[in-house]
Amino acid sequence: MNRPFCYEDESVEGYFYRVSKANYISINHLNDFINPYYKKGIGDLERVMLWMNDDNMHIYNRNSIHFINNNGLQQHNFRPKLYSKFCPSCINEQPYHRVHWLIAPVIICRKHNLDLLHQCECSNPVTYKDVIEDQCPNCKMELSACSARQTYLDDDSKNSMMLFDKIRDEGEVWNNLTIIEYYQVLKRIRWFLTYHMKDAISINDRKYDLKKDRNNWHVGNNLVFYWMIKKSVLMTSDWPENFVKFYYEVSSSLKAKFYSLRYYVEVKTKQDYIFERFFTRLKNIRDSRM
């Protein structure tokens, strides 16, 4: 069997698709070979990847769409057909699927300083398979030829969490939180902004407020979503000072709703204690003004 090289940031599903192409077989046929080594959700990806190619020296347990979805990192509207964001310049360099393109709060290509695209120029969403083929299934345009907006980043922004292009990083990355836990903080801030700010509300976001669905990132308008993520990251860059500053800039009706951030979960988590710092800081400011 032909076994192409697997890149460190490549999604496992994308790699399986490239292996099937290299051997002129369908994904289903390839699964017949893989099943003795791997069953989705419970199998050992390391074992499969070593069987696929013993030159694969990276750890791929977190490179699967299954892992991203189970950890609440994927956009809800990407799940049905495994849609994906993409960077045209990355595809032009090497047409393989980067796993971090599936992570909802990752919205910028750190390598090329481009906003990640969520669809072809014909407005057709693309899957991870389309990314590998470098072709839109609708208009047949090369995805590497799509135009993406340049994002000019200062030094602080280059180091911000929304630019993380790995989910395998272990250890603390922000305020004693891991990268996945930090993404959950961004999710809560973004939820608050989306739900309570004018013209940025959707039925799906109400579900989040009603505690019916906290595991997915619901995205109605991608442009609004990108703005919300950038705003959320800005608030965490000098926590909790930037959040407190934002609090005093918004309307009184919005201020009253900030406390919904505090109570939307029933069990105390590490993320809850992060928000306690905001409320403590806010209380200290109020006490000092009395």
PyMOL commands that set and color helices and strands:
alter all, ss='L'
color gray80, all
select helices_A, chain A and resi 12-22+27-34+45-52+65-70+76-78+88-93+99-102+128-133+143-145+155-158+161-163+179-196+203-209+222-236+241-249+252-255+260-263+270-289
alter helices_A, ss='H'
color red, helices_A
select strands_A, chain A and resi 108-109+114-115
alter strands_A, ss='S'
color yellow, strands_A
deselect
rebuild
show_as cartoon
